[in-house]
Amino acid sequence: MVVSMIDRSKLPNSFEFVVIAGARARQLLAGSVPRVAPGDHKKTTIAQREVATHLVEKISLPDAAGK
């Protein structure tokens, strides 16, 4: 089994990466279909790979102050 680490130097914001990957992992645990080949990996690892390969990105919500 080959395990590849995510190169944190290529991430613009590691905190944002963790938040997005966590949200995606919760979606996968709830039954969402993975966007990468799952193999024998856990849902959290699949979510990290999806975010690292830009298959999943954050959604910017409209500013609440602009009502």
N, C-alpha and C positions, 0 to 999 in steps of 0.2 A: 504494500500500500504506500503510495507516494503522498506525502503531506507537504503542501507548499504554504509558506507563511506569506501574509500580506505585507507588502513593503510599505510601511507607514510613512516613509519619506515622500511617497508619491501621492499621499492623501492631502488634500488642501486643509482639511479640518478633521482631526481624528475623533473629536467629541461628536461632531455631526455624523461621522461614519458609524459610531457606536449606536447613536440614537436611531438612525435609519435602519441599521441592521437588526436592532432589537425589535423595532416595529414590524419589520418584514418577517422576522422569526415568529412573532406572535401570529401573523397572518398565515404562515406555513403550518403552524401548529393547529390553527383553526380549520385547515383543510384547503388552503390555496394551492394552486398548481405551481411547482418550482419552474423557474425560467432557465435553469441550468440542469445538466444531468445530475441527479441526486447521488448515484452510486451508493456507497455504504456510509455516507456522511450524515451527521445529525442535522436537524433543521437549522440550528444556529450557524453551523458552518456553511450550509447552503445559502442562507441569507447573507452572510459576509461575502461569499463569492459573487452573489448577484449584485450587491452594492459595489464591490470592487471593480466589476466589469461593466458598470454603468447600465445594467439591465433594470435596476431599480434606483430611482432618485427621489429626493424629497419633493413635496408639493408645496409651493408657496401659497399661503392663504392670503386673501385680501386683507389689508390693514384695517383693524377694527376702528381706528381713529378717523378713518376717511368716510364715516357714515354721513 
